Amino acid sequence: MAFFDQLVSRTIMYVPGPIVGFFAKKYIAGTHLEDAFNETKKLNAQGIMGTIDVLGEFISTKDEALRFKSQAVKILESIDKEELDANISIKPTQMGMKLDREFGLANIREILDRAWELGNSVRIDMEDISCTDDTLSYYTRLRQEYSGHVGTVLQSYLRRTLRDVRNMADGPLNIRLCKGIYNEPRRHAYKHPDVVNKNYVHSLKELFEAGAYVGIATHDSRLVYDACRLIEDYGLGQKDYEFQTLLGVDEELRNILVSQGHRLRVYIPFGVSWLPYAKRRLKENPDIARQALKQMVRPKGNA
């Protein structure tokens, strides 16, 4: 298995799109908003919340950013109309952050204005290390004005994360805490999995101490165990946190968490720009490719 994982990690970025699509289809709701809504409805019926994400990042024109902004507003309005238990996640580079920081911020403000009106919320996603400072700057500028309606993301594989938690502890915090998925240089990121996990637990503890609402985003059973112990230690109520998982990943763990009374939200990506996302997810979790291969070679009689 270790050899297979290394093979996927080293080659996935060069694999043709149709092949990646076969392996990664469980990760992606589809190419249309209707696909994302269908997945959301299925999850809501199981008592699970959703966060809907339009795939696509690092756009090159302001017109593209304006289209992504309009689409985000439409999704919020459609969630309200359909009475879904879901919010949205947006990427700052979709909104034009790399083209013009104030332009990107203005686009996010418009989305947040509509989320506020509809009683919904927006997660400002984290992208690669070149975006971290500006993304956290956006969040700290918006969190007082839109308290309860905006959150962002921290990644435990980054060496800076504990410092970021402490720097932001003077205001309201709504954080999705994940391990991180981009391939960052060692000077920025821890490379040993055990260290990443230790930093995750340490960061989660400091977030709880700061009174943060945390989306505990992980499929790692060890981290889930540590998180549950911290939830008990801090005496948190059901509405003080949530667990978060990816669409199509470890549904058994997802069901266990729900059965134990934890709130859980599933990340539901959709859109035509699915390929870069799918490749990163396969690189992070080669087990998806392994399971798909088993389905391909399994005799029909065992289906």
HELIX and SHEET records of a PDB file:
HELIX    1   1 ALA A    2  THR A   11  1                                  10    
HELIX    2   2 ILE A   12  TYR A   14  5                                   3    
HELIX    3   3 GLY A   17  ALA A   24  1                                   8    
HELIX    4   4 LEU A   33  ALA A   45  1                                  13    
HELIX    5   5 LYS A   62  GLU A   82  1                                  21    
HELIX    6   6 PRO A   92  MET A   95  5                                   4    
HELIX    7   7 ARG A  101  LEU A  118  1                                  18    
HELIX    8   8 ILE A  129  CYS A  131  5                                   3    
HELIX    9   9 THR A  132  LEU A  142  1                                  11    
HELIX   10  10 THR A  161  MET A  168  1                                   8    
HELIX   11  11 PRO A  193  GLU A  209  1                                  17    
HELIX   12  12 SER A  221  ASP A  233  1                                  13    
HELIX   13  13 GLN A  238  ASP A  240  5                                   3    
HELIX   14  14 GLU A  251  SER A  259  1                                   9    
HELIX   15  15 LEU A  275  GLU A  284  1                                  10    
HELIX   16  16 ASP A  287  VAL A  297  1                                  11    
HELIX   17  17 LYS A  300  ASN A  302  5                                   3    
SHEET    1   A 9 MET A  49  VAL A  54  0                                        
SHEET    2   A 9 ALA A  86  ILE A  90  1                                        
SHEET    3   A 9 VAL A 122  ILE A 124  1                                        
SHEET    4   A 9 VAL A 150  GLN A 155  1                                        
SHEET    5   A 9 ASN A 174  CYS A 178  1                                        
SHEET    6   A 9 TYR A 213  ALA A 217  1                                        
SHEET    7   A 9 TYR A 241  LEU A 246  1                                        
SHEET    8   A 9 LEU A 264  PHE A 270  1                                        
SHEET    9   A 9 MET A  49  VAL A  54  1                                        
END                                                                             
